Amino acid sequence: MSFNDAGHQAPRGFRARVEHVGQWLYRRRHIAALHALRGASYAAGTSGVGLIVWWIETRH
């Protein structure tokens, strides 16, 4: 099965490719936002644990 067999048209030219990528990103913007939120929460959790460990190590 090739790309065109799935009912998709391969974009032609640079401008068409840019528009195609832009549409693809626009359709998946909510997924990107969720990944950013997940990354921010992981960073916050890691920072919190790091601060707690640092605080414990400096107290003892």
mmCIF file of the N, C-alpha and C atoms, coordinates in Angstrom:
data_MODEL
# 
_entry.id   MODEL 
# 
loop_
_atom_site.group_PDB 
_atom_site.id 
_atom_site.type_symbol 
_atom_site.label_atom_id 
_atom_site.label_alt_id 
_atom_site.label_comp_id 
_atom_site.label_asym_id 
_atom_site.label_entity_id 
_atom_site.label_seq_id 
_atom_site.pdbx_PDB_ins_code 
_atom_site.Cartn_x 
_atom_site.Cartn_y 
_atom_site.Cartn_z 
_atom_site.occupancy 
_atom_site.B_iso_or_equiv 
_atom_site.pdbx_formal_charge 
_atom_site.auth_seq_id 
_atom_site.auth_comp_id 
_atom_site.auth_asym_id 
_atom_site.auth_atom_id 
_atom_site.pdbx_PDB_model_num 
ATOM 1   N N  . MET A 1 1  ? 0.846  -1.172 0.000  1.00 0.00 ? 1  MET A N  1 
ATOM 2   C CA . MET A 1 1  ? 0.000  0.000  0.000  1.00 0.00 ? 1  MET A CA 1 
ATOM 3   C C  . MET A 1 1  ? 0.894  1.239  0.000  1.00 0.00 ? 1  MET A C  1 
ATOM 4   N N  . SER A 1 2  ? 0.699  2.088  -0.957 1.00 0.00 ? 2  SER A N  1 
ATOM 5   C CA . SER A 1 2  ? 1.492  3.306  -1.032 1.00 0.00 ? 2  SER A CA 1 
ATOM 6   C C  . SER A 1 2  ? 0.704  4.474  -0.454 1.00 0.00 ? 2  SER A C  1 
ATOM 7   N N  . PHE A 1 3  ? 1.338  5.616  -0.406 1.00 0.00 ? 3  PHE A N  1 
ATOM 8   C CA . PHE A 1 3  ? 0.725  6.821  0.153  1.00 0.00 ? 3  PHE A CA 1 
ATOM 9   C C  . PHE A 1 3  ? -0.552 7.178  -0.601 1.00 0.00 ? 3  PHE A C  1 
ATOM 10  N N  . ASN A 1 4  ? -0.518 7.096  -1.922 1.00 0.00 ? 4  ASN A N  1 
ATOM 11  C CA . ASN A 1 4  ? -1.676 7.477  -2.722 1.00 0.00 ? 4  ASN A CA 1 
ATOM 12  C C  . ASN A 1 4  ? -2.783 6.439  -2.679 1.00 0.00 ? 4  ASN A C  1 
ATOM 13  N N  . ASP A 1 5  ? -2.479 5.196  -2.354 1.00 0.00 ? 5  ASP A N  1 
ATOM 14  C CA . ASP A 1 5  ? -3.509 4.166  -2.266 1.00 0.00 ? 5  ASP A CA 1 
ATOM 15  C C  . ASP A 1 5  ? -4.461 4.413  -1.105 1.00 0.00 ? 5  ASP A C  1 
ATOM 16  N N  . ALA A 1 6  ? -3.995 5.121  -0.087 1.00 0.00 ? 6  ALA A N  1 
ATOM 17  C CA . ALA A 1 6  ? -4.825 5.376  1.089  1.00 0.00 ? 6  ALA A CA 1 
ATOM 18  C C  . ALA A 1 6  ? -5.801 6.521  0.851  1.00 0.00 ? 6  ALA A C  1 
ATOM 19  N N  . GLY A 1 7  ? -5.844 7.069  -0.348 1.00 0.00 ? 7  GLY A N  1 
ATOM 20  C CA . GLY A 1 7  ? -6.759 8.161  -0.654 1.00 0.00 ? 7  GLY A CA 1 
ATOM 21  C C  . GLY A 1 7  ? -6.177 9.531  -0.422 1.00 0.00 ? 7  GLY A C  1 
ATOM 22  N N  . HIS A 1 8  ? -4.894 9.622  -0.173 1.00 0.00 ? 8  HIS A N  1 
ATOM 23  C CA . HIS A 1 8  ? -4.233 10.902 0.029  1.00 0.00 ? 8  HIS A CA 1 
ATOM 24  C C  . HIS A 1 8  ? -3.572 11.340 -1.272 1.00 0.00 ? 8  HIS A C  1 
ATOM 25  N N  . GLN A 1 9  ? -3.509 12.630 -1.432 1.00 0.00 ? 9  GLN A N  1 
ATOM 26  C CA . GLN A 1 9  ? -2.796 13.180 -2.571 1.00 0.00 ? 9  GLN A CA 1 
ATOM 27  C C  . GLN A 1 9  ? -1.452 13.711 -2.094 1.00 0.00 ? 9  GLN A C  1 
ATOM 28  N N  . ALA A 1 10 ? -0.394 13.323 -2.756 1.00 0.00 ? 10 ALA A N  1 
ATOM 29  C CA . ALA A 1 10 ? 0.924  13.848 -2.418 1.00 0.00 ? 10 ALA A CA 1 
ATOM 30  C C  . ALA A 1 10 ? 0.983  15.310 -2.847 1.00 0.00 ? 10 ALA A C  1 
ATOM 31  N N  . PRO A 1 11 ? 1.366  16.209 -1.939 1.00 0.00 ? 11 PRO A N  1 
ATOM 32  C CA . PRO A 1 11 ? 1.427  17.622 -2.306 1.00 0.00 ? 11 PRO A CA 1 
ATOM 33  C C  . PRO A 1 11 ? 2.515  17.879 -3.342 1.00 0.00 ? 11 PRO A C  1 
ATOM 34  N N  . ARG A 1 12 ? 2.262  18.829 -4.203 1.00 0.00 ? 12 ARG A N  1 
ATOM 35  C CA . ARG A 1 12 ? 3.224  19.167 -5.246 1.00 0.00 ? 12 ARG A CA 1 
ATOM 36  C C  . ARG A 1 12 ? 3.729  20.584 -5.015 1.00 0.00 ? 12 ARG A C  1 
ATOM 37  N N  . GLY A 1 13 ? 5.006  20.749 -5.107 1.00 0.00 ? 13 GLY A N  1 
ATOM 38  C CA . GLY A 1 13 ? 5.610  22.067 -4.946 1.00 0.00 ? 13 GLY A CA 1 
ATOM 39  C C  . GLY A 1 13 ? 5.836  22.412 -3.485 1.00 0.00 ? 13 GLY A C  1 
ATOM 40  N N  . PHE A 1 14 ? 6.718  23.371 -3.297 1.00 0.00 ? 14 PHE A N  1 
ATOM 41  C CA . PHE A 1 14 ? 7.096  23.775 -1.946 1.00 0.00 ? 14 PHE A CA 1 
ATOM 42  C C  . PHE A 1 14 ? 5.920  24.375 -1.186 1.00 0.00 ? 14 PHE A C  1 
ATOM 43  N N  . ARG A 1 15 ? 5.191  25.267 -1.822 1.00 0.00 ? 15 ARG A N  1 
ATOM 44  C CA . ARG A 1 15 ? 4.064  25.940 -1.156 1.00 0.00 ? 15 ARG A CA 1 
ATOM 45  C C  . ARG A 1 15 ? 2.995  24.935 -0.726 1.00 0.00 ? 15 ARG A C  1 
ATOM 46  N N  . ALA A 1 16 ? 2.704  23.983 -1.578 1.00 0.00 ? 16 ALA A N  1 
ATOM 47  C CA . ALA A 1 16 ? 1.706  22.965 -1.247 1.00 0.00 ? 16 ALA A CA 1 
ATOM 48  C C  . ALA A 1 16 ? 2.181  22.107 -0.086 1.00 0.00 ? 16 ALA A C  1 
ATOM 49  N N  . ARG A 1 17 ? 3.459  21.803 -0.058 1.00 0.00 ? 17 ARG A N  1 
ATOM 50  C CA . ARG A 1 17 ? 3.999  21.012 1.057  1.00 0.00 ? 17 ARG A CA 1 
ATOM 51  C C  . ARG A 1 17 ? 3.910  21.773 2.361  1.00 0.00 ? 17 ARG A C  1 
ATOM 52  N N  . VAL A 1 18 ? 4.239  23.053 2.306  1.00 0.00 ? 18 VAL A N  1 
ATOM 53  C CA . VAL A 1 18 ? 4.159  23.879 3.514  1.00 0.00 ? 18 VAL A CA 1 
ATOM 54  C C  . VAL A 1 18 ? 2.712  23.960 3.999  1.00 0.00 ? 18 VAL A C  1 
ATOM 55  N N  . GLU A 1 19 ? 1.776  24.142 3.098  1.00 0.00 ? 19 GLU A N  1 
ATOM 56  C CA . GLU A 1 19 ? 0.367  24.189 3.485  1.00 0.00 ? 19 GLU A CA 1 
ATOM 57  C C  . GLU A 1 19 ? -0.086 22.850 4.059  1.00 0.00 ? 19 GLU A C  1 
ATOM 58  N N  . HIS A 1 20 ? 0.373  21.772 3.457  1.00 0.00 ? 20 HIS A N  1 
ATOM 59  C CA . HIS A 1 20 ? 0.008  20.437 3.934  1.00 0.00 ? 20 HIS A CA 1 
ATOM 60  C C  . HIS A 1 20 ? 0.527  20.205 5.352  1.00 0.00 ? 20 HIS A C  1 
ATOM 61  N N  . VAL A 1 21 ? 1.768  20.577 5.604  1.00 0.00 ? 21 VAL A N  1 
ATOM 62  C CA . VAL A 1 21 ? 2.351  20.426 6.942  1.00 0.00 ? 21 VAL A CA 1 
ATOM 63  C C  . VAL A 1 21 ? 1.618  21.333 7.923  1.00 0.00 ? 21 VAL A C  1 
ATOM 64  N N  . GLY A 1 22 ? 1.281  22.531 7.506  1.00 0.00 ? 22 GLY A N  1 
ATOM 65  C CA . GLY A 1 22 ? 0.538  23.444 8.372  1.00 0.00 ? 22 GLY A CA 1 
ATOM 66  C C  . GLY A 1 22 ? -0.819 22.890 8.758  1.00 0.00 ? 22 GLY A C  1 
ATOM 67  N N  . GLN A 1 23 ? -1.514 22.293 7.806  1.00 0.00 ? 23 GLN A N  1 
ATOM 68  C CA . GLN A 1 23 ? -2.812 21.682 8.108  1.00 0.00 ? 23 GLN A CA 1 
ATOM 69  C C  . GLN A 1 23 ? -2.648 20.489 9.042  1.00 0.00 ? 23 GLN A C  1 
ATOM 70  N N  . TRP A 1 24 ? -1.607 19.703 8.829  1.00 0.00 ? 24 TRP A N  1 
ATOM 71  C CA . TRP A 1 24 ? -1.342 18.543 9.670  1.00 0.00 ? 24 TRP A CA 1 
ATOM 72  C C  . TRP A 1 24 ? -1.084 18.982 11.108 1.00 0.00 ? 24 TRP A C  1 
ATOM 73  N N  . LEU A 1 25 ? -0.270 20.029 11.283 1.00 0.00 ? 25 LEU A N  1 
ATOM 74  C CA . LEU A 1 25 ? 0.018  20.544 12.624 1.00 0.00 ? 25 LEU A CA 1 
ATOM 75  C C  . LEU A 1 25 ? -1.231 21.140 13.272 1.00 0.00 ? 25 LEU A C  1 
ATOM 76  N N  . TYR A 1 26 ? -2.041 21.834 12.477 1.00 0.00 ? 26 TYR A N  1 
ATOM 77  C CA . TYR A 1 26 ? -3.259 22.445 13.004 1.00 0.00 ? 26 TYR A CA 1 
ATOM 78  C C  . TYR A 1 26 ? -4.214 21.382 13.538 1.00 0.00 ? 26 TYR A C  1 
ATOM 79  N N  . ARG A 1 27 ? -4.323 20.270 12.835 1.00 0.00 ? 27 ARG A N  1 
ATOM 80  C CA . ARG A 1 27 ? -5.211 19.188 13.273 1.00 0.00 ? 27 ARG A CA 1 
ATOM 81  C C  . ARG A 1 27 ? -4.705 18.524 14.545 1.00 0.00 ? 27 ARG A C  1 
ATOM 82  N N  . ARG A 1 28 ? -3.423 18.588 14.810 1.00 0.00 ? 28 ARG A N  1 
ATOM 83  C CA . ARG A 1 28 ? -2.846 17.901 15.962 1.00 0.00 ? 28 ARG A CA 1 
ATOM 84  C C  . ARG A 1 28 ? -2.391 18.852 17.065 1.00 0.00 ? 28 ARG A C  1 
ATOM 85  N N  . ARG A 1 29 ? -2.884 20.079 17.063 1.00 0.00 ? 29 ARG A N  1 
ATOM 86  C CA . ARG A 1 29 ? -2.439 21.072 18.046 1.00 0.00 ? 29 ARG A CA 1 
ATOM 87  C C  . ARG A 1 29 ? -2.834 20.682 19.464 1.00 0.00 ? 29 ARG A C  1 
ATOM 88  N N  . HIS A 1 30 ? -3.978 20.021 19.638 1.00 0.00 ? 30 HIS A N  1 
ATOM 89  C CA . HIS A 1 30 ? -4.390 19.618 20.982 1.00 0.00 ? 30 HIS A CA 1 
ATOM 90  C C  . HIS A 1 30 ? -3.453 18.550 21.539 1.00 0.00 ? 30 HIS A C  1 
ATOM 91  N N  . ILE A 1 31 ? -2.944 17.680 20.694 1.00 0.00 ? 31 ILE A N  1 
ATOM 92  C CA . ILE A 1 31 ? -1.989 16.668 21.136 1.00 0.00 ? 31 ILE A CA 1 
ATOM 93  C C  . ILE A 1 31 ? -0.695 17.340 21.580 1.00 0.00 ? 31 ILE A C  1 
ATOM 94  N N  . ALA A 1 32 ? -0.243 18.334 20.818 1.00 0.00 ? 32 ALA A N  1 
ATOM 95  C CA . ALA A 1 32 ? 0.976  19.058 21.188 1.00 0.00 ? 32 ALA A CA 1 
ATOM 96  C C  . ALA A 1 32 ? 0.789  19.781 22.518 1.00 0.00 ? 32 ALA A C  1 
ATOM 97  N N  . ALA A 1 33 ? -0.394 20.357 22.737 1.00 0.00 ? 33 ALA A N  1 
ATOM 98  C CA . ALA A 1 33 ? -0.660 21.048 24.001 1.00 0.00 ? 33 ALA A CA 1 
ATOM 99  C C  . ALA A 1 33 ? -0.647 20.066 25.169 1.00 0.00 ? 33 ALA A C  1 
ATOM 100 N N  . LEU A 1 34 ? -1.203 18.891 24.967 1.00 0.00 ? 34 LEU A N  1 
ATOM 101 C CA . LEU A 1 34 ? -1.199 17.885 26.035 1.00 0.00 ? 34 LEU A CA 1 
ATOM 102 C C  . LEU A 1 34 ? 0.208  17.405 26.346 1.00 0.00 ? 34 LEU A C  1 
ATOM 103 N N  . HIS A 1 35 ? 1.039  17.253 25.320 1.00 0.00 ? 35 HIS A N  1 
ATOM 104 C CA . HIS A 1 35 ? 2.428  16.860 25.553 1.00 0.00 ? 35 HIS A CA 1 
ATOM 105 C C  . HIS A 1 35 ? 3.184  17.947 26.312 1.00 0.00 ? 35 HIS A C  1 
ATOM 106 N N  . ALA A 1 36 ? 2.925  19.201 25.982 1.00 0.00 ? 36 ALA A N  1 
ATOM 107 C CA . ALA A 1 36 ? 3.577  20.304 26.693 1.00 0.00 ? 36 ALA A CA 1 
ATOM 108 C C  . ALA A 1 36 ? 3.140  20.328 28.157 1.00 0.00 ? 36 ALA A C  1 
ATOM 109 N N  . LEU A 1 37 ? 1.847  20.093 28.407 1.00 0.00 ? 37 LEU A N  1 
ATOM 110 C CA . LEU A 1 37 ? 1.352  20.057 29.776 1.00 0.00 ? 37 LEU A CA 1 
ATOM 111 C C  . LEU A 1 37 ? 1.964  18.893 30.549 1.00 0.00 ? 37 LEU A C  1 
ATOM 112 N N  . ARG A 1 38 ? 2.070  17.748 29.912 1.00 0.00 ? 38 ARG A N  1 
ATOM 113 C CA . ARG A 1 38 ? 2.683  16.587 30.560 1.00 0.00 ? 38 ARG A CA 1 
ATOM 114 C C  . ARG A 1 38 ? 4.142  16.880 30.895 1.00 0.00 ? 38 ARG A C  1 
ATOM 115 N N  . GLY A 1 39 ? 4.868  17.478 29.952 1.00 0.00 ? 39 GLY A N  1 
ATOM 116 C CA . GLY A 1 39 ? 6.265  17.813 30.198 1.00 0.00 ? 39 GLY A CA 1 
ATOM 117 C C  . GLY A 1 39 ? 6.426  18.802 31.338 1.00 0.00 ? 39 GLY A C  1 
ATOM 118 N N  . ALA A 1 40 ? 5.525  19.790 31.388 1.00 0.00 ? 40 ALA A N  1 
ATOM 119 C CA . ALA A 1 40 ? 5.594  20.774 32.470 1.00 0.00 ? 40 ALA A CA 1 
ATOM 120 C C  . ALA A 1 40 ? 5.316  20.125 33.820 1.00 0.00 ? 40 ALA A C  1 
ATOM 121 N N  . SER A 1 41 ? 4.364  19.204 33.860 1.00 0.00 ? 41 SER A N  1 
ATOM 122 C CA . SER A 1 41 ? 4.070  18.549 35.132 1.00 0.00 ? 41 SER A CA 1 
ATOM 123 C C  . SER A 1 41 ? 5.208  17.626 35.559 1.00 0.00 ? 41 SER A C  1 
ATOM 124 N N  . TYR A 1 42 ? 5.829  16.939 34.610 1.00 0.00 ? 42 TYR A N  1 
ATOM 125 C CA . TYR A 1 42 ? 7.002  16.125 34.952 1.00 0.00 ? 42 TYR A CA 1 
ATOM 126 C C  . TYR A 1 42 ? 8.136  17.003 35.479 1.00 0.00 ? 42 TYR A C  1 
ATOM 127 N N  . ALA A 1 43 ? 8.345  18.141 34.849 1.00 0.00 ? 43 ALA A N  1 
ATOM 128 C CA . ALA A 1 43 ? 9.406  19.050 35.284 1.00 0.00 ? 43 ALA A CA 1 
ATOM 129 C C  . ALA A 1 43 ? 9.126  19.575 36.687 1.00 0.00 ? 43 ALA A C  1 
ATOM 130 N N  . ALA A 1 44 ? 7.880  19.931 36.947 1.00 0.00 ? 44 ALA A N  1 
ATOM 131 C CA . ALA A 1 44 ? 7.527  20.436 38.275 1.00 0.00 ? 44 ALA A CA 1 
ATOM 132 C C  . ALA A 1 44 ? 7.710  19.352 39.336 1.00 0.00 ? 44 ALA A C  1 
ATOM 133 N N  . GLY A 1 45 ? 7.292  18.140 39.034 1.00 0.00 ? 45 GLY A N  1 
ATOM 134 C CA . GLY A 1 45 ? 7.443  17.040 39.983 1.00 0.00 ? 45 GLY A CA 1 
ATOM 135 C C  . GLY A 1 45 ? 8.896  16.719 40.253 1.00 0.00 ? 45 GLY A C  1 
ATOM 136 N N  . THR A 1 46 ? 9.694  16.681 39.200 1.00 0.00 ? 46 THR A N  1 
ATOM 137 C CA . THR A 1 46 ? 11.118 16.397 39.357 1.00 0.00 ? 46 THR A CA 1 
ATOM 138 C C  . THR A 1 46 ? 11.804 17.498 40.155 1.00 0.00 ? 46 THR A C  1 
ATOM 139 N N  . SER A 1 47 ? 11.441 18.740 39.885 1.00 0.00 ? 47 SER A N  1 
ATOM 140 C CA . SER A 1 47 ? 12.025 19.856 40.625 1.00 0.00 ? 47 SER A CA 1 
ATOM 141 C C  . SER A 1 47 ? 11.636 19.794 42.099 1.00 0.00 ? 47 SER A C  1 
ATOM 142 N N  . GLY A 1 48 ? 10.379 19.480 42.366 1.00 0.00 ? 48 GLY A N  1 
ATOM 143 C CA . GLY A 1 48 ? 9.928  19.372 43.760 1.00 0.00 ? 48 GLY A CA 1 
ATOM 144 C C  . GLY A 1 48 ? 10.666 18.284 44.514 1.00 0.00 ? 48 GLY A C  1 
ATOM 145 N N  . VAL A 1 49 ? 10.791 17.130 43.908 1.00 0.00 ? 49 VAL A N  1 
ATOM 146 C CA . VAL A 1 49 ? 11.515 16.029 44.554 1.00 0.00 ? 49 VAL A CA 1 
ATOM 147 C C  . VAL A 1 49 ? 12.977 16.410 44.753 1.00 0.00 ? 49 VAL A C  1 
ATOM 148 N N  . GLY A 1 50 ? 13.573 17.042 43.762 1.00 0.00 ? 50 GLY A N  1 
ATOM 149 C CA . GLY A 1 50 ? 14.959 17.476 43.884 1.00 0.00 ? 50 GLY A CA 1 
ATOM 150 C C  . GLY A 1 50 ? 15.157 18.456 45.023 1.00 0.00 ? 50 GLY A C  1 
ATOM 151 N N  . LEU A 1 51 ? 14.236 19.398 45.164 1.00 0.00 ? 51 LEU A N  1 
ATOM 152 C CA . LEU A 1 51 ? 14.329 20.361 46.266 1.00 0.00 ? 51 LEU A CA 1 
ATOM 153 C C  . LEU A 1 51 ? 14.176 19.681 47.621 1.00 0.00 ? 51 LEU A C  1 
ATOM 154 N N  . ILE A 1 52 ? 13.262 18.723 47.716 1.00 0.00 ? 52 ILE A N  1 
ATOM 155 C CA . ILE A 1 52 ? 13.080 18.002 48.975 1.00 0.00 ? 52 ILE A CA 1 
ATOM 156 C C  . ILE A 1 52 ? 14.340 17.212 49.325 1.00 0.00 ? 52 ILE A C  1 
ATOM 157 N N  . VAL A 1 53 ? 14.911 16.525 48.352 1.00 0.00 ? 53 VAL A N  1 
ATOM 158 C CA . VAL A 1 53 ? 16.139 15.761 48.594 1.00 0.00 ? 53 VAL A CA 1 
ATOM 159 C C  . VAL A 1 53 ? 17.273 16.701 48.986 1.00 0.00 ? 53 VAL A C  1 
ATOM 160 N N  . TRP A 1 54 ? 17.406 17.818 48.298 1.00 0.00 ? 54 TRP A N  1 
ATOM 161 C CA . TRP A 1 54 ? 18.448 18.793 48.630 1.00 0.00 ? 54 TRP A CA 1 
ATOM 162 C C  . TRP A 1 54 ? 18.251 19.325 50.044 1.00 0.00 ? 54 TRP A C  1 
ATOM 163 N N  . TRP A 1 55 ? 17.003 19.631 50.411 1.00 0.00 ? 55 TRP A N  1 
ATOM 164 C CA . TRP A 1 55 ? 16.712 20.152 51.742 1.00 0.00 ? 55 TRP A CA 1 
ATOM 165 C C  . TRP A 1 55 ? 17.066 19.112 52.809 1.00 0.00 ? 55 TRP A C  1 
ATOM 166 N N  . ILE A 1 56 ? 16.701 17.840 52.580 1.00 0.00 ? 56 ILE A N  1 
ATOM 167 C CA . ILE A 1 56 ? 17.026 16.786 53.533 1.00 0.00 ? 56 ILE A CA 1 
ATOM 168 C C  . ILE A 1 56 ? 18.529 16.619 53.672 1.00 0.00 ? 56 ILE A C  1 
ATOM 169 N N  . GLU A 1 57 ? 19.250 16.632 52.548 1.00 0.00 ? 57 GLU A N  1 
ATOM 170 C CA . GLU A 1 57 ? 20.707 16.454 52.588 1.00 0.00 ? 57 GLU A CA 1 
ATOM 171 C C  . GLU A 1 57 ? 21.404 17.609 53.308 1.00 0.00 ? 57 GLU A C  1 
ATOM 172 N N  . THR A 1 58 ? 20.909 18.820 53.177 1.00 0.00 ? 58 THR A N  1 
ATOM 173 C CA . THR A 1 58 ? 21.559 19.954 53.833 1.00 0.00 ? 58 THR A CA 1 
ATOM 174 C C  . THR A 1 58 ? 21.235 20.005 55.324 1.00 0.00 ? 58 THR A C  1 
ATOM 175 N N  . ARG A 1 59 ? 20.154 19.369 55.748 1.00 0.00 ? 59 ARG A N  1 
ATOM 176 C CA . ARG A 1 59 ? 19.757 19.369 57.157 1.00 0.00 ? 59 ARG A CA 1 
ATOM 177 C C  . ARG A 1 59 ? 20.476 18.302 57.955 1.00 0.00 ? 59 ARG A C  1 
ATOM 178 N N  . HIS A 1 60 ? 20.982 17.266 57.309 1.00 0.00 ? 60 HIS A N  1 
ATOM 179 C CA . HIS A 1 60 ? 21.605 16.159 58.043 1.00 0.00 ? 60 HIS A CA 1 
ATOM 180 C C  . HIS A 1 60 ? 23.056 16.016 57.703 1.00 0.00 ? 60 HIS A C  1 
# 
